[in-house]
Amino acid sequence: MPSDPSSPASTLGTLRRALLLLLIAGMVGTAAELLLLAHTEDVWQLAPLGLFAVAGGVLTWLAVAPSRLGVRALQGVMVLFVASGGLGVYLHSWGNREFALETEPALGGWKLFAEMMTGAFPALAPGTMVLLGLIGLLFTWRHPSLA
């Protein structure tokens, strides 16, 4: 690490550490919330918790033995975070849609969309996985182990 704190390399190192802390805090906080909400009924609900466990393992690997392969593994897990977040938004909103149509079959248009977004399942909450995945991908951008 360069001794000049204003150097680009020093700034990038500081940003990388901040992104890592944000990623870890987001993973721990989201995992705690999912567990407190008993988000564990089926494999779809367990997927984010499983991804957090895998990401924790890969981050530990990188802390112990930084390597190109470790960074690539983390990038792969972060892509899975993004995909799982997109799928979660779909599943949550589809569940809300199904419930709304069960209770009011003629529902359509804006009212149906509003029910999909505001129903019992928080439709946009899985977007947290997308944000965490993007933070993780930013953490790996130009990572020293890729040089």
N, C-alpha and C positions, 0 to 999 in steps of 0.2 A: 504494500500500500504506500503510495507516495506521501512524503511528509507535508506537502503543500495542500491544505484542506480545500483550497479553491480550484485545484486541478480537476479536469474532466474525469479522470480516473477515480479520484477521491469522491467526487459528487456521485458518480455512477455507483460506487460501492455503498455509499450512504443510502441512495435510493433503493438499491437491491435489498439491503437489510430492512428498510422500512416496508418494502413490499412483502418480504418474508414474514415479518411480524404481523402485518395485516392479514396475510393468508392464514397463518396459524391461529390468530385470534378469531377470524371469521369461521374457520373450521371448527374450533373448539366451541364457540358460541352457538353455531348452527347445530352441531351434534347434540349439545346439551338441550337446546330447545326441542329438537326432534325426539329425544328420549323423554323429556318431560311431557310432551304431547302424546306419548305412546305411538309414535309414527313407526310401528314395527309389526303391523298386522300381516303383511305379505312381502314377497320378494321385491315388488316395486317400491314399497315403503322402506325397505331395508337398503336399497341401492345407494342412497346418499351416504348412509352410515358406513357401508362397505367401502365406498370410494374414499371417505375420510380416513379409514383405517389403512387402505393401500397408500394414499398420499402421505400419511404419517410415516409409514415404513420407508417410502422412497425419500422423504425429507431426512429421515434418520440416516439412511444410506449415504445421502449427499453430505451430511454433516460429518460422518465418520470417514468416508473415502470419496471425496469429490471426483467425478469422472464424467466423461462425455456420455457414456451409456446411462449414467444416473440422471443427467440432465434430460436426455432424450426420453427416459422412462417417465420423468416428472411431466414433461410436455405431453406425453401420451395420456397420462392420468388427467391432466388439466383439460385436454380435449374431451375426455369422457365426462368431466364435470360440466362442461358447456353443453354437451349432448344431453346429459341427464337433466339439466335444468330446463332445456327446451322441451324434453319429453314430459317432465313434471308439470310444466305450465299447461301442456296439452291435456294430460290426464286429469289435472285438477279442474280445468275449465270444462272438459267433457263430462266429468262426474257431476258438476253443477248443472250442466245442460240436461243430462239425463233426469236428474231429480226435478228440475223445473218443468220438464215436459211431462213427467209422471203426474205432477200435481196440477198442471195446466196445459193440456195437450195442444191447445190452439195458439200457444205463445209463439211469437216469431219476431223477426226484425230486431229493432233496438232493445225492446223489452227482454227478449231472449238473451241478447248479448249482455245486457246489464245483469241478468240473473247468472249468466256464466261467470262473470267477473266478480260478483259480490255474494255468491252462494256460500254454502257451508265450508267448502274447500277453498282455502286462500289461493286464488288462481295465479297470482303473480309471485307468491312466496318462493316457488322453486327457482325463480330468476336469481336468487341468491347464489345458487350453484354456478350460474353463468358468470356472475360477477367474480366469484372466487376463482373460477377457472381462468378468467382473463387476467386477474391479478397474478396467478401462478405463471401464466404464459409471459407476462411482463417481467416477472422475476427471472425467467430463464433467458430473456432477450440478451444477446451478446454475453452470455455467462462465460466467465473465464475458463471453465472446463471445456467449452466448445472450441477454444482456440487451438 
